[in-house]
Amino acid sequence: MTETIEALYDGEVFRPTQQIALAPNTRVRVIIENLPPAERTDPSFLHTARAIELEAPSDWSENVDVYLYGGERPHVD
């Protein structure tokens, strides 16, 4: 299978800019082709959370203040 992807090099590793359908530890051959710089956009929190596979409680979005600042979650019937 041959697939062309884009990746960013952070000085240590190449990080793909999109999902790749490969199992962990799959051997691949990498051919380097420099691309022109992309327009810089700061990643959103959601993009960053997905990229680092952030895990959080299922009610995080509803009770973000409780998780950030403490207190009790509202009781729901």
Stockholm file with secondary structure:
# STOCKHOLM 1.0

chainA/1-77         MTETIEALYDGEVFRPTQQIALAPNTRVRVIIENLPPAERTDPSFLHTARAIELEAPSDWSENVDVYLYGGERPHVD
#=GR chainA/1-77 SS CCCCCCEEECSSCEEESSCCCCCTTCCCCCCCCCCCCCCCCCCCHHHHHHHTTCCCCTTTTTSHHHHHHCCCCCCCC
#=GC SS_cons        CCCCCCEEECSSCEEESSCCCCCTTCCCCCCCCCCCCCCCCCCCHHHHHHHTTCCCCTTTTTSHHHHHHCCCCCCCC
//
